[in-house]
Amino acid sequence: MHDIRAIRENPAAFDAALARRGDAPVSSQILALDEERRARILAAETAQAEQNKASKEVGAAKARGDEAEFERLRALVTEKKAEIAQMQAEAKDLDTQLADMLSRIANLPADDVPDGADEADNVEINRWGIPRSFAFAPKEHFEIPAVQNGMDFETAAKLSGARFVLLSGGVARIHRALAQFMLDTHTAENGLTEVNGPVLVLSEMMQGTGQLPKFGEDSYQTREGWWLIPTSEVSLTNIVNGSTIEENYLPRRYTAHSLCFRSEAGSAGRDTRGMLRQHQFEKVEMVSITHPDKSDEEQKRMLRCAEGILEKLGIPYRTVVLCTGDMGFGARRTYDIEAWLPGQDTYREISSVSTCGDFQARRMNARFKPTDGGKPQFVHTLNGSGLAVGRCLIAVLENGQNEDGTVTLPEALSPYLGGKLTLALGGTLV
């Protein structure tokens, strides 16, 4: 959500920032609606003052026996009461329209975000690891012989339709091990607090993190009105929804492993082979709630937390900063981490780490109380994948594949796999 006062003070700057995203200018529409709303509020306040004055004079007219003046004033009070109710109702309706308009406008990019139209304009800022040289043509994850018995798309399609997968045997255990490894690393080494939260949330929570009202088609809603979370960012960030917390309570750093659900609206035909893009998937999420002065520093810390997972697993990756045209709706700056997938001979996104500034906090009305006793301020919120479990599974399988069809697994997973670090033909761990 945007600060209407900032738009009033510098509408040209607001439109210029939106233009960097490729969005049309909207400040004139916003300010026209805001002016109309404020006019109704002023009219209601003026009518209220007139009503109060007439109410005081009614008694005086009655006391001096001026019946005509008494009746005139009483009629005036009734008239002003109706006028006030009408003006207040109109102001409330305009306020709702203004809030809805503001809620559909994307966050403004940070000044240092590179301009660009799409992912081709993203800027690489870091690269780690050297992609392995294979003596054979590496396969995609679902083609690896040791994987095929444990990654069943046909049965999943029978159960649920397209874009689902049934994992079993050693593949399922590796998937589970990856999630546990990520959680343990984030809690023991990175200082995050583990949370196990609901995957069904209210509309207000989806509104708070920016999935609603504009992107409802991207998520699933139940008959009872709950929404299935597209990421546990929704559950974790909204912990502070409607709260005013003490400054010394910051920062709050959370992590959660959860099922996530996305309709993948608008992605028809993309990544239909394998388990790269699914309707149901698992992710280990990171969320930070911070002081405004610390959010840029916190984003870099979160980025290192996510990169560190890949480094421990020995997966080559590159980090890019997204350009203005490729950023998500709620972000003011986003770093993507892309893991090397030898089966596709390319880097693919495995994590996005974003800072939202006070954009989500305004939607949630989440504030902190300064220790110096100053006026409450909006917190800053950040989120990042630490990591997408299914995509990490893909990276581990493809990078560890051997010419005989088996897969050698990262040493970091040994404690979670009973020391068995080879996925053998047939899908068992040995």
VMD Tcl script that draws the C-alpha trace (Angstrom):
set ca {
  {0.00 0.00 0.00}
  {1.17 3.52 -0.73}
  {1.22 6.61 1.48}
  {-1.34 9.03 0.06}
  {0.51 11.93 1.66}
  {3.65 11.10 -0.31}
  {1.63 11.04 -3.53}
  {0.08 14.43 -2.71}
  {3.50 15.92 -2.00}
  {5.21 14.66 -5.17}
  {2.88 13.06 -7.72}
  {5.43 13.40 -10.53}
  {8.00 11.34 -8.60}
  {5.36 8.69 -7.89}
  {4.45 8.38 -11.57}
  {8.12 8.36 -12.58}
  {8.81 5.44 -10.22}
  {5.87 3.49 -11.64}
  {7.07 4.25 -15.16}
  {10.33 2.46 -14.31}
  {8.21 -0.66 -13.83}
  {6.45 -0.07 -17.14}
  {3.23 0.98 -15.41}
  {1.03 3.87 -16.54}
  {0.85 7.09 -14.47}
  {-2.01 7.07 -11.97}
  {-1.38 9.98 -9.62}
  {-3.99 12.22 -11.29}
  {-6.74 9.62 -10.78}
  {-5.63 9.00 -7.21}
  {-5.50 12.67 -6.31}
  {-8.87 13.41 -7.96}
  {-10.48 10.65 -5.88}
  {-8.65 11.83 -2.78}
  {-9.76 15.44 -3.32}
  {-13.37 14.35 -3.76}
  {-13.16 12.26 -0.59}
  {-11.66 15.12 1.41}
  {-14.35 17.48 0.09}
  {-17.05 15.15 1.42}
  {-15.30 14.97 4.79}
  {-15.07 18.77 4.94}
  {-18.73 19.10 3.95}
  {-19.72 16.67 6.72}
  {-17.63 18.59 9.26}
  {-19.17 21.91 8.16}
  {-22.69 20.49 8.39}
  {-21.84 19.07 11.83}
  {-20.75 22.49 13.03}
  {-23.97 24.04 11.69}
  {-26.02 21.32 13.36}
  {-24.26 21.89 16.68}
  {-24.87 25.62 16.47}
  {-28.55 25.17 15.60}
  {-28.98 22.62 18.40}
  {-27.74 25.16 20.93}
  {-30.08 27.84 19.59}
  {-33.17 25.60 19.63}
  {-33.44 25.73 23.40}
  {-32.98 29.50 23.50}
  {-35.76 30.03 20.92}
  {-38.10 27.79 22.90}
  {-37.30 29.62 26.14}
  {-38.14 33.04 24.72}
  {-41.35 31.76 23.14}
  {-40.28 32.25 19.54}
  {-42.17 29.29 18.12}
  {-41.41 30.10 14.47}
  {-37.66 30.29 15.12}
  {-37.89 27.14 17.22}
  {-39.51 25.20 14.38}
  {-37.05 26.61 11.83}
  {-34.06 25.60 13.92}
  {-35.45 22.17 14.66}
  {-36.01 21.57 10.95}
  {-32.47 22.79 10.29}
  {-31.06 20.31 12.82}
  {-32.96 17.48 11.11}
  {-31.79 18.64 7.69}
  {-28.14 18.85 8.78}
  {-28.32 15.45 10.41}
  {-29.43 13.91 7.11}
  {-26.80 15.92 5.23}
  {-24.06 14.73 7.57}
  {-25.12 11.09 7.17}
  {-25.09 11.43 3.38}
  {-21.68 13.15 3.28}
  {-20.17 10.59 5.65}
  {-21.56 7.69 3.60}
  {-20.18 9.22 0.40}
  {-16.80 9.85 2.05}
  {-16.69 6.25 3.26}
  {-17.49 4.94 -0.22}
  {-14.79 7.16 -1.75}
  {-12.35 6.05 0.93}
  {-13.04 2.42 -0.01}
  {-12.52 3.24 -3.69}
  {-9.24 5.01 -2.90}
  {-7.98 2.14 -0.74}
  {-8.86 -0.35 -3.50}
  {-7.07 1.74 -6.12}
  {-3.95 2.07 -3.97}
  {-3.98 -1.66 -3.14}
  {-3.72 -2.54 -6.85}
  {-0.61 -0.43 -7.51}
  {2.76 -2.17 -7.33}
  {5.49 -1.19 -4.90}
  {7.93 1.47 -6.08}
  {11.40 0.17 -7.00}
  {14.42 1.19 -4.95}
  {16.66 3.76 -6.62}
  {19.48 1.25 -7.16}
  {17.32 -1.32 -8.98}
  {18.39 -1.56 -12.64}
  {15.88 -0.43 -15.23}
  {14.67 -3.04 -17.67}
  {11.69 -4.68 -19.33}
  {12.04 -8.37 -18.43}
  {14.39 -11.10 -17.19}
  {16.79 -10.43 -20.05}
  {17.66 -7.14 -18.34}
  {18.46 -8.66 -14.93}
  {22.02 -8.05 -13.75}
  {24.29 -10.82 -12.50}
  {26.13 -9.82 -9.32}
  {27.66 -13.08 -8.12}
  {28.55 -16.55 -9.31}
  {29.65 -19.49 -7.16}
  {30.96 -22.92 -8.10}
  {32.09 -24.40 -11.39}
  {29.55 -26.53 -13.26}
  {30.71 -30.11 -13.41}
  {32.08 -31.46 -16.68}
  {30.28 -34.67 -17.61}
  {31.82 -37.46 -19.71}
  {28.29 -38.15 -20.95}
  {25.25 -36.08 -21.88}
  {23.56 -35.22 -18.56}
  {19.87 -35.94 -18.32}
  {17.03 -33.91 -16.85}
  {15.93 -35.03 -13.40}
  {12.95 -37.11 -14.51}
  {15.03 -38.96 -17.12}
  {17.74 -40.20 -14.72}
  {17.33 -44.02 -14.41}
  {17.70 -44.07 -10.59}
  {15.02 -41.40 -10.28}
  {12.35 -42.76 -12.59}
  {10.83 -45.31 -10.17}
  {10.50 -42.67 -7.45}
  {9.07 -39.78 -9.51}
  {5.65 -40.77 -10.87}
  {3.80 -38.20 -12.93}
  {1.25 -40.58 -14.45}
  {-0.20 -41.72 -11.13}
  {-0.20 -38.13 -9.85}
  {-2.13 -37.07 -12.96}
  {-4.66 -39.83 -12.28}
  {-5.07 -38.55 -8.73}
  {-5.02 -34.80 -9.31}
  {-4.45 -33.88 -12.95}
  {-1.51 -32.13 -14.57}
  {1.36 -30.46 -12.69}
  {1.46 -32.86 -9.76}
  {4.01 -35.54 -8.88}
  {4.08 -38.61 -6.65}
  {7.47 -39.07 -4.97}
  {8.33 -42.39 -3.36}
  {11.21 -44.45 -1.98}
  {14.64 -42.88 -1.95}
  {13.55 -39.82 -3.95}
  {10.88 -38.98 -1.37}
  {13.40 -39.40 1.44}
  {15.92 -37.09 -0.26}
  {13.16 -34.49 -0.68}
  {12.32 -34.72 3.03}
  {16.01 -34.65 3.98}
  {16.54 -31.43 2.03}
  {13.73 -29.67 3.92}
  {15.09 -30.83 7.29}
  {18.62 -29.81 6.33}
  {17.42 -26.32 5.36}
  {15.43 -25.85 8.57}
  {18.29 -27.05 10.76}
  {20.75 -24.74 9.01}
  {18.48 -21.71 9.28}
  {17.67 -22.27 12.94}
  {21.06 -23.46 14.23}
  {23.37 -21.31 12.11}
  {21.33 -18.39 10.74}
  {19.38 -17.42 13.85}
  {15.85 -17.89 12.48}
  {12.93 -19.06 14.60}
  {11.11 -22.09 13.21}
  {7.34 -21.72 12.84}
  {4.76 -24.30 11.85}
  {1.79 -22.24 10.71}
  {-1.52 -22.73 8.92}
  {-1.69 -23.20 5.17}
  {-5.29 -21.92 5.13}
  {-5.57 -18.18 5.71}
  {-8.21 -15.46 5.67}
  {-8.60 -13.01 2.79}
  {-7.29 -10.21 5.00}
  {-3.97 -12.05 5.32}
  {-3.64 -12.44 1.54}
  {-4.49 -8.76 1.23}
  {-1.80 -7.92 3.78}
  {1.04 -9.47 1.79}
  {-0.26 -8.33 -1.60}
  {-1.75 -11.46 -3.17}
  {-5.18 -9.81 -3.07}
  {-7.08 -8.12 -4.56}
  {-5.12 -8.11 -7.80}
  {-3.79 -11.67 -8.02}
  {-6.60 -13.85 -6.71}
  {-6.54 -15.99 -9.85}
  {-3.03 -17.15 -8.96}
  {-4.20 -18.88 -5.77}
  {-6.84 -21.36 -4.63}
  {-9.81 -20.48 -2.41}
  {-11.99 -22.96 -0.51}
  {-15.79 -22.93 -0.40}
  {-15.55 -21.62 3.16}
  {-13.54 -18.59 2.00}
  {-10.07 -19.58 3.21}
  {-7.14 -19.32 0.82}
  {-4.44 -21.95 0.38}
  {-1.15 -20.13 0.85}
  {1.03 -19.68 -2.25}
  {3.99 -19.38 0.14}
  {4.37 -19.31 3.92}
  {5.43 -15.69 3.50}
  {1.70 -15.06 3.98}
  {1.49 -16.84 7.33}
  {4.82 -15.59 8.67}
  {4.59 -11.93 7.66}
  {1.05 -11.58 8.99}
  {2.19 -12.60 12.48}
  {2.51 -8.82 13.05}
  {-0.70 -7.91 11.22}
  {-2.52 -5.16 13.14}
  {0.17 -5.05 15.82}
  {2.23 -2.25 17.32}
  {5.34 -3.89 18.77}
  {8.24 -2.54 20.80}
  {11.33 -1.48 18.86}
  {13.55 -3.78 20.92}
  {11.40 -6.69 19.66}
  {12.98 -6.17 16.22}
  {14.23 -7.84 14.18}
  {11.97 -10.87 14.07}
  {13.37 -13.65 11.89}
  {11.19 -16.62 11.00}
  {11.49 -19.74 8.91}
  {8.88 -22.35 7.99}
  {8.65 -25.47 5.88}
  {5.23 -25.73 4.31}
  {3.16 -26.95 1.44}
  {2.48 -24.17 -1.06}
  {-0.25 -23.96 -3.68}
  {-0.33 -21.94 -6.90}
  {-2.73 -22.14 -9.80}
  {0.06 -21.08 -12.18}
  {-2.41 -18.86 -14.01}
  {-0.78 -17.35 -17.05}
  {1.98 -19.99 -17.21}
  {0.31 -22.39 -19.63}
  {2.88 -24.27 -21.64}
  {5.83 -23.30 -19.41}
  {7.98 -26.01 -17.82}
  {5.37 -28.71 -18.32}
  {7.96 -31.52 -18.21}
  {9.20 -32.73 -14.86}
  {8.52 -31.14 -11.48}
  {9.96 -27.67 -12.05}
  {6.57 -25.92 -12.02}
  {3.85 -27.56 -9.92}
  {0.47 -26.61 -8.47}
  {1.52 -28.09 -5.10}
  {5.08 -27.86 -3.87}
  {7.13 -27.43 -0.71}
  {9.31 -24.55 0.30}
  {11.37 -23.45 3.26}
  {10.59 -19.76 3.63}
  {12.43 -16.97 5.43}
  {10.69 -13.81 6.68}
  {12.19 -10.87 8.54}
  {10.38 -8.01 10.26}
  {12.83 -5.16 10.76}
  {13.45 -1.54 11.64}
  {13.37 0.65 8.48}
  {17.01 1.59 8.94}
  {18.06 -2.06 8.88}
  {16.06 -3.53 6.00}
  {18.69 -3.19 3.25}
  {21.29 -4.79 5.50}
  {18.81 -7.51 6.41}
  {18.16 -8.33 2.76}
  {21.85 -8.97 2.18}
  {21.96 -11.18 5.29}
  {18.97 -13.20 4.06}
  {20.55 -13.55 0.63}
  {23.65 -15.09 2.21}
  {21.46 -17.48 4.21}
  {19.90 -18.77 0.98}
  {23.19 -18.87 -0.94}
  {24.80 -20.77 1.92}
  {22.35 -23.66 1.53}
  {23.45 -24.20 -2.06}
  {27.11 -23.89 -1.13}
  {26.77 -26.56 1.55}
  {25.13 -28.81 -1.05}
  {27.85 -28.06 -3.61}
  {25.37 -26.74 -6.19}
  {26.81 -24.07 -8.54}
  {24.65 -20.97 -8.71}
  {24.52 -17.39 -9.83}
  {22.82 -14.42 -8.16}
  {21.07 -11.68 -10.11}
  {19.34 -8.48 -9.12}
  {16.01 -8.23 -10.89}
  {15.35 -5.25 -13.12}
  {12.31 -3.04 -12.63}
  {10.25 -4.91 -15.21}
  {10.83 -8.35 -13.70}
  {10.20 -7.64 -10.01}
  {7.20 -8.98 -8.16}
  {4.25 -6.79 -7.20}
  {5.22 -6.18 -3.56}
  {8.99 -5.91 -3.89}
  {11.13 -2.80 -3.98}
  {14.26 -4.84 -4.65}
  {14.69 -8.56 -5.39}
  {17.70 -10.84 -5.70}
  {17.16 -14.15 -7.49}
  {19.44 -17.12 -6.92}
  {19.60 -19.46 -9.90}
  {20.94 -23.00 -9.49}
  {22.84 -24.74 -12.27}
  {20.81 -27.55 -13.86}
  {23.07 -29.58 -16.17}
  {20.11 -31.45 -17.65}
  {18.83 -28.16 -19.05}
  {22.32 -26.70 -19.48}
  {21.23 -23.49 -17.80}
  {20.67 -21.72 -14.49}
  {17.12 -21.77 -13.09}
  {15.60 -19.78 -10.25}
  {15.63 -21.54 -6.89}
  {15.17 -18.57 -4.54}
  {13.96 -14.97 -4.57}
  {14.92 -12.67 -1.70}
  {12.91 -9.46 -1.59}
  {12.60 -6.38 0.55}
  {9.18 -4.76 0.56}
  {9.97 -1.67 2.63}
  {6.80 -0.55 4.40}
  {4.56 -1.62 1.48}
  {3.17 -4.71 3.22}
  {3.26 -3.09 6.67}
  {0.88 -0.36 5.50}
  {-1.51 -2.99 4.16}
  {-1.30 -4.89 7.46}
  {-1.10 -1.80 9.71}
  {1.99 -3.28 11.36}
  {4.03 -0.76 13.37}
  {6.68 -0.51 16.03}
  {6.93 1.84 18.99}
  {10.32 3.65 19.08}
  {12.26 3.30 22.32}
  {12.66 7.09 22.47}
  {8.90 7.46 22.80}
  {8.35 8.89 19.33}
  {5.37 8.30 17.09}
  {4.82 4.65 16.02}
  {6.34 3.82 12.64}
  {5.66 1.13 10.07}
  {8.01 -1.85 10.18}
  {9.78 -3.12 7.08}
  {9.16 -6.66 5.85}
  {11.37 -9.02 3.84}
  {10.89 -12.52 2.49}
  {12.95 -15.11 0.70}
  {13.03 -18.76 -0.28}
  {15.53 -20.70 1.70}
  {14.99 -22.77 -0.54}
  {12.30 -24.18 -2.84}
  {12.57 -27.85 -1.83}
  {11.44 -29.43 -5.09}
  {13.73 -27.30 -7.21}
  {16.59 -28.05 -4.84}
  {15.84 -31.76 -5.29}
  {16.07 -31.28 -9.05}
  {19.44 -29.54 -8.69}
  {20.83 -32.24 -6.39}
  {19.72 -35.06 -8.69}
  {20.93 -33.47 -11.92}
  {24.28 -32.34 -10.56}
  {24.95 -35.68 -8.86}
  {23.97 -38.01 -11.71}
  {26.43 -40.62 -12.91}
  {26.92 -42.31 -16.25}
  {25.58 -45.63 -14.89}
  {22.27 -43.94 -14.02}
  {22.86 -43.67 -10.26}
  {23.06 -40.39 -8.33}
  {25.75 -39.38 -5.84}
  {24.27 -37.19 -3.11}
  {25.87 -34.26 -1.21}
  {27.78 -35.06 1.97}
  {25.71 -32.43 3.80}
  {22.70 -34.75 3.60}
  {24.46 -37.71 5.19}
  {23.00 -37.18 8.72}
  {19.49 -37.07 7.23}
  {19.87 -40.16 5.04}
  {21.44 -42.53 7.54}
  {24.81 -42.08 5.84}
  {23.50 -43.43 2.53}
  {24.68 -41.09 -0.20}
  {23.90 -42.98 -3.41}
  {20.53 -43.25 -5.11}
  {20.79 -46.62 -6.81}
  {19.01 -47.99 -9.84}
  {15.50 -48.86 -8.74}
  {15.30 -45.78 -6.51}
  {16.76 -47.15 -3.27}
  {19.37 -45.46 -1.12}
  {22.63 -47.28 -0.50}
}
mol new
graphics top color blue
foreach p $ca { graphics top sphere $p radius 0.5 }
foreach p [lrange $ca 0 end-1] q [lrange $ca 1 end] { graphics top cylinder $p $q radius 0.2 }
display resetview
